[in-house]
Amino acid sequence: MTSWQIVRVVAGTFILLSLALGIPGSPIFVSQWWLAFTAFVGANLLQSGFTNWCMMETILRKLGARRGC
């Protein structure tokens, strides 16, 4: 997998997990404050779309992940 693919998989996982932890109807509900984490991930995705820079992708490349096209 390339670095941008890993970022998308991790972001999607974080969003789904934080929604499951933050929505009161969920069987694994903990607190509605988890929805703030969902917003944080979404804001970072939005920022990276406009600036074409993602800190997580930079870190992944330094750890040896292949650069995406």
PyMOL Python script that loads the backbone (N, CA, C, O; Angstrom):
from pymol import cmd

cmd.read_pdbstr("""\
ATOM      1  N   MET A   1       0.836  -1.187   0.000  1.00  0.00           N
ATOM      2  CA  MET A   1       0.000   0.000   0.000  1.00  0.00           C
ATOM      3  C   MET A   1       0.878   1.247   0.000  1.00  0.00           C
ATOM      4  O   MET A   1       1.965   1.273   0.578  1.00  0.00           O
ATOM      5  N   THR A   2       0.376   2.260  -0.658  1.00  0.00           N
ATOM      6  CA  THR A   2       1.120   3.517  -0.677  1.00  0.00           C
ATOM      7  C   THR A   2       0.705   4.362   0.533  1.00  0.00           C
ATOM      8  O   THR A   2      -0.274   4.061   1.215  1.00  0.00           O
ATOM      9  N   SER A   3       1.467   5.415   0.778  1.00  0.00           N
ATOM     10  CA  SER A   3       1.218   6.238   1.965  1.00  0.00           C
ATOM     11  C   SER A   3      -0.172   6.864   1.950  1.00  0.00           C
ATOM     12  O   SER A   3      -0.819   6.922   2.996  1.00  0.00           O
ATOM     13  N   TRP A   4      -0.648   7.332   0.804  1.00  0.00           N
ATOM     14  CA  TRP A   4      -1.968   7.956   0.771  1.00  0.00           C
ATOM     15  C   TRP A   4      -3.069   6.930   0.976  1.00  0.00           C
ATOM     16  O   TRP A   4      -4.119   7.266   1.524  1.00  0.00           O
ATOM     17  N   GLN A   5      -2.860   5.688   0.551  1.00  0.00           N
ATOM     18  CA  GLN A   5      -3.856   4.647   0.787  1.00  0.00           C
ATOM     19  C   GLN A   5      -3.942   4.315   2.275  1.00  0.00           C
ATOM     20  O   GLN A   5      -5.032   4.107   2.810  1.00  0.00           O
ATOM     21  N   ILE A   6      -2.799   4.266   2.932  1.00  0.00           N
ATOM     22  CA  ILE A   6      -2.771   4.001   4.377  1.00  0.00           C
ATOM     23  C   ILE A   6      -3.485   5.121   5.123  1.00  0.00           C
ATOM     24  O   ILE A   6      -4.249   4.860   6.053  1.00  0.00           O
ATOM     25  N   VAL A   7      -3.241   6.371   4.720  1.00  0.00           N
ATOM     26  CA  VAL A   7      -3.902   7.511   5.364  1.00  0.00           C
ATOM     27  C   VAL A   7      -5.418   7.382   5.235  1.00  0.00           C
ATOM     28  O   VAL A   7      -6.138   7.617   6.205  1.00  0.00           O
ATOM     29  N   ARG A   8      -5.901   7.021   4.082  1.00  0.00           N
ATOM     30  CA  ARG A   8      -7.347   6.893   3.873  1.00  0.00           C
ATOM     31  C   ARG A   8      -7.934   5.756   4.702  1.00  0.00           C
ATOM     32  O   ARG A   8      -9.015   5.902   5.273  1.00  0.00           O
ATOM     33  N   VAL A   9      -7.238   4.633   4.775  1.00  0.00           N
ATOM     34  CA  VAL A   9      -7.720   3.506   5.577  1.00  0.00           C
ATOM     35  C   VAL A   9      -7.758   3.879   7.058  1.00  0.00           C
ATOM     36  O   VAL A   9      -8.741   3.598   7.745  1.00  0.00           O
ATOM     37  N   VAL A  10      -6.698   4.507   7.549  1.00  0.00           N
ATOM     38  CA  VAL A  10      -6.642   4.905   8.958  1.00  0.00           C
ATOM     39  C   VAL A  10      -7.705   5.962   9.259  1.00  0.00           C
ATOM     40  O   VAL A  10      -8.384   5.874  10.282  1.00  0.00           O
ATOM     41  N   ALA A  11      -7.859   6.953   8.392  1.00  0.00           N
ATOM     42  CA  ALA A  11      -8.863   8.001   8.612  1.00  0.00           C
ATOM     43  C   ALA A  11     -10.267   7.400   8.633  1.00  0.00           C
ATOM     44  O   ALA A  11     -11.070   7.742   9.502  1.00  0.00           O
ATOM     45  N   GLY A  12     -10.568   6.525   7.707  1.00  0.00           N
ATOM     46  CA  GLY A  12     -11.873   5.881   7.682  1.00  0.00           C
ATOM     47  C   GLY A  12     -12.125   5.050   8.924  1.00  0.00           C
ATOM     48  O   GLY A  12     -13.229   5.056   9.468  1.00  0.00           O
ATOM     49  N   THR A  13     -11.100   4.332   9.378  1.00  0.00           N
ATOM     50  CA  THR A  13     -11.222   3.535  10.598  1.00  0.00           C
ATOM     51  C   THR A  13     -11.460   4.425  11.805  1.00  0.00           C
ATOM     52  O   THR A  13     -12.326   4.134  12.630  1.00  0.00           O
ATOM     53  N   PHE A  14     -10.696   5.512  11.915  1.00  0.00           N
ATOM     54  CA  PHE A  14     -10.872   6.436  13.033  1.00  0.00           C
ATOM     55  C   PHE A  14     -12.271   7.046  13.038  1.00  0.00           C
ATOM     56  O   PHE A  14     -12.890   7.166  14.095  1.00  0.00           O
ATOM     57  N   ILE A  15     -12.769   7.429  11.872  1.00  0.00           N
ATOM     58  CA  ILE A  15     -14.092   8.036  11.798  1.00  0.00           C
ATOM     59  C   ILE A  15     -15.173   7.045  12.224  1.00  0.00           C
ATOM     60  O   ILE A  15     -16.042   7.376  13.031  1.00  0.00           O
ATOM     61  N   LEU A  16     -15.116   5.833  11.681  1.00  0.00           N
ATOM     62  CA  LEU A  16     -16.135   4.839  12.040  1.00  0.00           C
ATOM     63  C   LEU A  16     -16.066   4.465  13.518  1.00  0.00           C
ATOM     64  O   LEU A  16     -17.100   4.325  14.173  1.00  0.00           O
ATOM     65  N   LEU A  17     -14.858   4.303  14.042  1.00  0.00           N
ATOM     66  CA  LEU A  17     -14.707   3.949  15.449  1.00  0.00           C
ATOM     67  C   LEU A  17     -15.191   5.067  16.361  1.00  0.00           C
ATOM     68  O   LEU A  17     -15.888   4.810  17.342  1.00  0.00           O
ATOM     69  N   SER A  18     -14.825   6.312  16.043  1.00  0.00           N
ATOM     70  CA  SER A  18     -15.247   7.417  16.902  1.00  0.00           C
ATOM     71  C   SER A  18     -16.751   7.650  16.813  1.00  0.00           C
ATOM     72  O   SER A  18     -17.361   8.072  17.796  1.00  0.00           O
ATOM     73  N   LEU A  19     -17.363   7.387  15.663  1.00  0.00           N
ATOM     74  CA  LEU A  19     -18.817   7.468  15.572  1.00  0.00           C
ATOM     75  C   LEU A  19     -19.475   6.392  16.426  1.00  0.00           C
ATOM     76  O   LEU A  19     -20.456   6.652  17.122  1.00  0.00           O
ATOM     77  N   ALA A  20     -18.925   5.176  16.369  1.00  0.00           N
ATOM     78  CA  ALA A  20     -19.479   4.085  17.179  1.00  0.00           C
ATOM     79  C   ALA A  20     -19.360   4.386  18.670  1.00  0.00           C
ATOM     80  O   ALA A  20     -20.232   4.009  19.452  1.00  0.00           O
ATOM     81  N   LEU A  21     -18.287   5.062  19.063  1.00  0.00           N
ATOM     82  CA  LEU A  21     -18.091   5.394  20.469  1.00  0.00           C
ATOM     83  C   LEU A  21     -18.867   6.646  20.893  1.00  0.00           C
ATOM     84  O   LEU A  21     -19.078   6.864  22.086  1.00  0.00           O
ATOM     85  N   GLY A  22     -19.293   7.469  19.926  1.00  0.00           N
ATOM     86  CA  GLY A  22     -19.900   8.750  20.264  1.00  0.00           C
ATOM     87  C   GLY A  22     -21.390   8.878  20.041  1.00  0.00           C
ATOM     88  O   GLY A  22     -21.999   9.835  20.519  1.00  0.00           O
ATOM     89  N   ILE A  23     -21.995   7.940  19.327  1.00  0.00           N
ATOM     90  CA  ILE A  23     -23.439   8.018  19.068  1.00  0.00           C
ATOM     91  C   ILE A  23     -24.184   7.212  20.125  1.00  0.00           C
ATOM     92  O   ILE A  23     -23.932   6.017  20.284  1.00  0.00           O
ATOM     93  N   PRO A  24     -25.099   7.852  20.848  1.00  0.00           N
ATOM     94  CA  PRO A  24     -25.783   7.190  21.966  1.00  0.00           C
ATOM     95  C   PRO A  24     -26.474   5.869  21.621  1.00  0.00           C
ATOM     96  O   PRO A  24     -26.590   5.011  22.495  1.00  0.00           O
ATOM     97  N   GLY A  25     -26.926   5.675  20.411  1.00  0.00           N
ATOM     98  CA  GLY A  25     -27.606   4.435  20.037  1.00  0.00           C
ATOM     99  C   GLY A  25     -26.677   3.269  19.780  1.00  0.00           C
ATOM    100  O   GLY A  25     -27.134   2.140  19.598  1.00  0.00           O
ATOM    101  N   SER A  26     -25.376   3.526  19.764  1.00  0.00           N
ATOM    102  CA  SER A  26     -24.397   2.484  19.473  1.00  0.00           C
ATOM    103  C   SER A  26     -24.234   1.528  20.652  1.00  0.00           C
ATOM    104  O   SER A  26     -24.301   1.945  21.809  1.00  0.00           O
ATOM    105  N   PRO A  27     -24.019   0.243  20.356  1.00  0.00           N
ATOM    106  CA  PRO A  27     -23.815  -0.714  21.467  1.00  0.00           C
ATOM    107  C   PRO A  27     -22.505  -0.497  22.231  1.00  0.00           C
ATOM    108  O   PRO A  27     -22.354  -0.992  23.348  1.00  0.00           O
ATOM    109  N   ILE A  28     -21.565   0.234  21.642  1.00  0.00           N
ATOM    110  CA  ILE A  28     -20.296   0.484  22.347  1.00  0.00           C
ATOM    111  C   ILE A  28     -20.140   1.961  22.705  1.00  0.00           C
ATOM    112  O   ILE A  28     -19.023   2.457  22.848  1.00  0.00           O
ATOM    113  N   PHE A  29     -21.270   2.658  22.850  1.00  0.00           N
ATOM    114  CA  PHE A  29     -21.263   4.078  23.208  1.00  0.00           C
ATOM    115  C   PHE A  29     -20.488   4.321  24.510  1.00  0.00           C
ATOM    116  O   PHE A  29     -20.668   3.612  25.500  1.00  0.00           O
ATOM    117  N   VAL A  30     -19.629   5.336  24.481  1.00  0.00           N
ATOM    118  CA  VAL A  30     -18.875   5.738  25.663  1.00  0.00           C
ATOM    119  C   VAL A  30     -19.257   7.161  26.066  1.00  0.00           C
ATOM    120  O   VAL A  30     -19.700   7.398  27.190  1.00  0.00           O
ATOM    121  N   SER A  31     -19.083   8.104  25.142  1.00  0.00           N
ATOM    122  CA  SER A  31     -19.358   9.507  25.420  1.00  0.00           C
ATOM    123  C   SER A  31     -19.543  10.251  24.103  1.00  0.00           C
ATOM    124  O   SER A  31     -18.932   9.903  23.093  1.00  0.00           O
ATOM    125  N   GLN A  32     -20.389  11.277  24.121  1.00  0.00           N
ATOM    126  CA  GLN A  32     -20.578  12.082  22.913  1.00  0.00           C
ATOM    127  C   GLN A  32     -19.336  12.896  22.568  1.00  0.00           C
ATOM    128  O   GLN A  32     -19.231  13.423  21.460  1.00  0.00           O
ATOM    129  N   TRP A  33     -18.409  13.004  23.489  1.00  0.00           N
ATOM    130  CA  TRP A  33     -17.165  13.726  23.211  1.00  0.00           C
ATOM    131  C   TRP A  33     -16.335  13.045  22.127  1.00  0.00           C
ATOM    132  O   TRP A  33     -15.464  13.683  21.535  1.00  0.00           O
ATOM    133  N   TRP A  34     -16.584  11.770  21.854  1.00  0.00           N
ATOM    134  CA  TRP A  34     -15.882  11.089  20.763  1.00  0.00           C
ATOM    135  C   TRP A  34     -16.213  11.719  19.416  1.00  0.00           C
ATOM    136  O   TRP A  34     -15.440  11.585  18.468  1.00  0.00           O
ATOM    137  N   LEU A  35     -17.346  12.401  19.317  1.00  0.00           N
ATOM    138  CA  LEU A  35     -17.700  13.063  18.063  1.00  0.00           C
ATOM    139  C   LEU A  35     -16.747  14.213  17.754  1.00  0.00           C
ATOM    140  O   LEU A  35     -16.595  14.587  16.591  1.00  0.00           O
ATOM    141  N   ALA A  36     -16.106  14.777  18.769  1.00  0.00           N
ATOM    142  CA  ALA A  36     -15.086  15.811  18.542  1.00  0.00           C
ATOM    143  C   ALA A  36     -13.902  15.214  17.795  1.00  0.00           C
ATOM    144  O   ALA A  36     -13.294  15.886  16.962  1.00  0.00           O
ATOM    145  N   PHE A  37     -13.568  13.956  18.083  1.00  0.00           N
ATOM    146  CA  PHE A  37     -12.477  13.287  17.358  1.00  0.00           C
ATOM    147  C   PHE A  37     -12.864  13.079  15.896  1.00  0.00           C
ATOM    148  O   PHE A  37     -12.029  13.216  15.001  1.00  0.00           O
ATOM    149  N   THR A  38     -14.135  12.749  15.657  1.00  0.00           N
ATOM    150  CA  THR A  38     -14.622  12.615  14.277  1.00  0.00           C
ATOM    151  C   THR A  38     -14.447  13.931  13.535  1.00  0.00           C
ATOM    152  O   THR A  38     -13.988  13.947  12.393  1.00  0.00           O
ATOM    153  N   ALA A  39     -14.811  15.037  14.181  1.00  0.00           N
ATOM    154  CA  ALA A  39     -14.665  16.360  13.570  1.00  0.00           C
ATOM    155  C   ALA A  39     -13.198  16.690  13.313  1.00  0.00           C
ATOM    156  O   ALA A  39     -12.871  17.283  12.285  1.00  0.00           O
ATOM    157  N   PHE A  40     -12.314  16.315  14.232  1.00  0.00           N
ATOM    158  CA  PHE A  40     -10.883  16.564  14.070  1.00  0.00           C
ATOM    159  C   PHE A  40     -10.337  15.835  12.841  1.00  0.00           C
ATOM    160  O   PHE A  40      -9.604  16.420  12.044  1.00  0.00           O
ATOM    161  N   VAL A  41     -10.693  14.569  12.692  1.00  0.00           N
ATOM    162  CA  VAL A  41     -10.228  13.797  11.533  1.00  0.00           C
ATOM    163  C   VAL A  41     -10.779  14.412  10.246  1.00  0.00           C
ATOM    164  O   VAL A  41     -10.052  14.554   9.262  1.00  0.00           O
ATOM    165  N   GLY A  42     -12.065  14.777  10.253  1.00  0.00           N
ATOM    166  CA  GLY A  42     -12.656  15.397   9.076  1.00  0.00           C
ATOM    167  C   GLY A  42     -12.002  16.716   8.715  1.00  0.00           C
ATOM    168  O   GLY A  42     -11.783  17.001   7.538  1.00  0.00           O
ATOM    169  N   ALA A  43     -11.688  17.524   9.720  1.00  0.00           N
ATOM    170  CA  ALA A  43     -11.016  18.806   9.470  1.00  0.00           C
ATOM    171  C   ALA A  43      -9.622  18.595   8.876  1.00  0.00           C
ATOM    172  O   ALA A  43      -9.194  19.342   7.997  1.00  0.00           O
ATOM    173  N   ASN A  44      -8.931  17.584   9.358  1.00  0.00           N
ATOM    174  CA  ASN A  44      -7.605  17.289   8.804  1.00  0.00           C
ATOM    175  C   ASN A  44      -7.694  16.804   7.359  1.00  0.00           C
ATOM    176  O   ASN A  44      -6.850  17.159   6.537  1.00  0.00           O
ATOM    177  N   LEU A  45      -8.701  16.003   7.042  1.00  0.00           N
ATOM    178  CA  LEU A  45      -8.891  15.572   5.664  1.00  0.00           C
ATOM    179  C   LEU A  45      -9.210  16.759   4.758  1.00  0.00           C
ATOM    180  O   LEU A  45      -8.696  16.855   3.644  1.00  0.00           O
ATOM    181  N   LEU A  46     -10.061  17.658   5.243  1.00  0.00           N
ATOM    182  CA  LEU A  46     -10.406  18.860   4.484  1.00  0.00           C
ATOM    183  C   LEU A  46      -9.168  19.728   4.253  1.00  0.00           C
ATOM    184  O   LEU A  46      -8.931  20.196   3.139  1.00  0.00           O
ATOM    185  N   GLN A  47      -8.386  19.940   5.307  1.00  0.00           N
ATOM    186  CA  GLN A  47      -7.163  20.738   5.204  1.00  0.00           C
ATOM    187  C   GLN A  47      -6.196  20.127   4.201  1.00  0.00           C
ATOM    188  O   GLN A  47      -5.607  20.848   3.395  1.00  0.00           O
ATOM    189  N   SER A  48      -6.025  18.814   4.238  1.00  0.00           N
ATOM    190  CA  SER A  48      -5.068  18.177   3.326  1.00  0.00           C
ATOM    191  C   SER A  48      -5.553  18.238   1.881  1.00  0.00           C
ATOM    192  O   SER A  48      -4.747  18.248   0.950  1.00  0.00           O
ATOM    193  N   GLY A  49      -6.875  18.280   1.697  1.00  0.00           N
ATOM    194  CA  GLY A  49      -7.405  18.416   0.345  1.00  0.00           C
ATOM    195  C   GLY A  49      -7.095  19.772  -0.271  1.00  0.00           C
ATOM    196  O   GLY A  49      -6.857  19.876  -1.474  1.00  0.00           O
ATOM    197  N   PHE A  50      -7.100  20.813   0.559  1.00  0.00           N
ATOM    198  CA  PHE A  50      -6.810  22.158   0.063  1.00  0.00           C
ATOM    199  C   PHE A  50      -5.318  22.450  -0.037  1.00  0.00           C
ATOM    200  O   PHE A  50      -4.883  23.133  -0.964  1.00  0.00           O
ATOM    201  N   THR A  51      -4.523  21.938   0.914  1.00  0.00           N
ATOM    202  CA  THR A  51      -3.107  22.284   0.946  1.00  0.00           C
ATOM    203  C   THR A  51      -2.207  21.240   0.299  1.00  0.00           C
ATOM    204  O   THR A  51      -1.028  21.498   0.055  1.00  0.00           O
ATOM    205  N   ASN A  52      -2.760  20.056   0.019  1.00  0.00           N
ATOM    206  CA  ASN A  52      -1.992  18.952  -0.556  1.00  0.00           C
ATOM    207  C   ASN A  52      -0.851  18.518   0.365  1.00  0.00           C
ATOM    208  O   ASN A  52       0.193  18.069  -0.108  1.00  0.00           O
ATOM    209  N   TRP A  53      -1.051  18.651   1.686  1.00  0.00           N
ATOM    210  CA  TRP A  53      -0.066  18.226   2.680  1.00  0.00           C
ATOM    211  C   TRP A  53      -0.783  17.549   3.835  1.00  0.00           C
ATOM    212  O   TRP A  53      -1.783  18.054   4.345  1.00  0.00           O
ATOM    213  N   CYS A  54      -0.259  16.399   4.239  1.00  0.00           N
ATOM    214  CA  CYS A  54      -0.837  15.651   5.344  1.00  0.00           C
ATOM    215  C   CYS A  54       0.305  15.181   6.242  1.00  0.00           C
ATOM    216  O   CYS A  54       1.220  14.492   5.790  1.00  0.00           O
ATOM    217  N   MET A  55       0.244  15.559   7.516  1.00  0.00           N
ATOM    218  CA  MET A  55       1.317  15.202   8.433  1.00  0.00           C
ATOM    219  C   MET A  55       1.476  13.683   8.560  1.00  0.00           C
ATOM    220  O   MET A  55       2.596  13.176   8.610  1.00  0.00           O
ATOM    221  N   MET A  56       0.358  12.966   8.612  1.00  0.00           N
ATOM    222  CA  MET A  56       0.437  11.515   8.754  1.00  0.00           C
ATOM    223  C   MET A  56       1.118  10.880   7.549  1.00  0.00           C
ATOM    224  O   MET A  56       1.886   9.931   7.705  1.00  0.00           O
ATOM    225  N   GLU A  57       0.851  11.385   6.366  1.00  0.00           N
ATOM    226  CA  GLU A  57       1.506  10.846   5.173  1.00  0.00           C
ATOM    227  C   GLU A  57       3.004  11.123   5.213  1.00  0.00           C
ATOM    228  O   GLU A  57       3.799  10.271   4.815  1.00  0.00           O
ATOM    229  N   THR A  58       3.395  12.288   5.682  1.00  0.00           N
ATOM    230  CA  THR A  58       4.818  12.610   5.824  1.00  0.00           C
ATOM    231  C   THR A  58       5.494  11.645   6.790  1.00  0.00           C
ATOM    232  O   THR A  58       6.588  11.151   6.520  1.00  0.00           O
ATOM    233  N   ILE A  59       4.838  11.377   7.919  1.00  0.00           N
ATOM    234  CA  ILE A  59       5.385  10.438   8.911  1.00  0.00           C
ATOM    235  C   ILE A  59       5.481   9.033   8.324  1.00  0.00           C
ATOM    236  O   ILE A  59       6.487   8.348   8.511  1.00  0.00           O
ATOM    237  N   LEU A  60       4.440   8.604   7.616  1.00  0.00           N
ATOM    238  CA  LEU A  60       4.451   7.263   7.021  1.00  0.00           C
ATOM    239  C   LEU A  60       5.580   7.103   6.009  1.00  0.00           C
ATOM    240  O   LEU A  60       6.218   6.053   5.946  1.00  0.00           O
ATOM    241  N   ARG A  61       5.825   8.152   5.214  1.00  0.00           N
ATOM    242  CA  ARG A  61       6.925   8.081   4.242  1.00  0.00           C
ATOM    243  C   ARG A  61       8.279   7.987   4.938  1.00  0.00           C
ATOM    244  O   ARG A  61       9.172   7.285   4.463  1.00  0.00           O
ATOM    245  N   LYS A  62       8.440   8.697   6.069  1.00  0.00           N
ATOM    246  CA  LYS A  62       9.695   8.603   6.815  1.00  0.00           C
ATOM    247  C   LYS A  62       9.865   7.221   7.441  1.00  0.00           C
ATOM    248  O   LYS A  62      10.985   6.774   7.691  1.00  0.00           O
ATOM    249  N   LEU A  63       8.733   6.548   7.693  1.00  0.00           N
ATOM    250  CA  LEU A  63       8.791   5.196   8.258  1.00  0.00           C
ATOM    251  C   LEU A  63       8.953   4.130   7.173  1.00  0.00           C
ATOM    252  O   LEU A  63       9.064   2.942   7.476  1.00  0.00           O
ATOM    253  N   GLY A  64       8.967   4.556   5.919  1.00  0.00           N
ATOM    254  CA  GLY A  64       9.269   3.617   4.840  1.00  0.00           C
ATOM    255  C   GLY A  64       8.113   3.261   3.916  1.00  0.00           C
ATOM    256  O   GLY A  64       8.284   2.419   3.034  1.00  0.00           O
ATOM    257  N   ALA A  65       6.941   3.872   4.085  1.00  0.00           N
ATOM    258  CA  ALA A  65       5.836   3.597   3.180  1.00  0.00           C
ATOM    259  C   ALA A  65       6.144   4.198   1.816  1.00  0.00           C
ATOM    260  O   ALA A  65       6.767   5.254   1.702  1.00  0.00           O
ATOM    261  N   ARG A  66       5.688   3.496   0.789  1.00  0.00           N
ATOM    262  CA  ARG A  66       5.888   3.996  -0.584  1.00  0.00           C
ATOM    263  C   ARG A  66       5.099   5.255  -0.812  1.00  0.00           C
ATOM    264  O   ARG A  66       3.996   5.405  -0.288  1.00  0.00           O
ATOM    265  N   ARG A  67       5.650   6.162  -1.588  1.00  0.00           N
ATOM    266  CA  ARG A  67       4.977   7.411  -1.931  1.00  0.00           C
ATOM    267  C   ARG A  67       3.862   7.120  -2.924  1.00  0.00           C
ATOM    268  O   ARG A  67       4.049   6.362  -3.876  1.00  0.00           O
ATOM    269  N   GLY A  68       2.706   7.725  -2.696  1.00  0.00           N
ATOM    270  CA  GLY A  68       1.570   7.546  -3.612  1.00  0.00           C
ATOM    271  C   GLY A  68       1.631   8.498  -4.765  1.00  0.00           C
ATOM    272  O   GLY A  68       2.332   9.508  -4.712  1.00  0.00           O
ATOM    273  N   CYS A  69       0.891   8.181  -5.825  1.00  0.00           N
ATOM    274  CA  CYS A  69       0.847   9.048  -7.017  1.00  0.00           C
ATOM    275  C   CYS A  69      -0.278  10.037  -6.932  1.00  0.00           C
ATOM    276  O   CYS A  69      -0.463  10.841  -7.845  1.00  0.00           O
TER     277      CYS A  69
END
""", "prot")
cmd.dss("prot")
cmd.show_as("cartoon", "prot")
cmd.util.cbc("prot")
cmd.orient("prot")
